[in-house]
């Protein structure tokens, strides 16, 4: 199975993760967001949010992982697209479970963006 398909499959099965096996696999999923092929990185990033709706532990793990990636990706080639996907993932989780802590974390991350143009673009995801 290709890395992208495996990452999507792992993210999708998080909802039925009653034994919290995702804890073992999450770092591997997050590592795929550093793949040399950007398309693989994006596909993985766009499916990771599903982990956050599986339960409180998974939500915490996802939030910490995405916040870390948001900061780390500053030096990467497609940083703005990665950051957009991270904020979108947080929005997707928020839309599912309506936890204000998720919204606060997303807005906090957006505020760390140095470029006003991109800060405005990321914030647009929260104006629905």
Protein Blocks (a to p, Z undefined) as FASTA:
>chain_A
ZZklmmmmmmmmmmmmmnommmmmmmmmmmmmmcfblklmmmmmmmmmmmmmnomklmmm
mmmmmmmmmmmmmmpmklmmmmmmmmmmmmmmmmmnopaklmmmmmmmmmmpmblklmmm
mmmmmmZZ
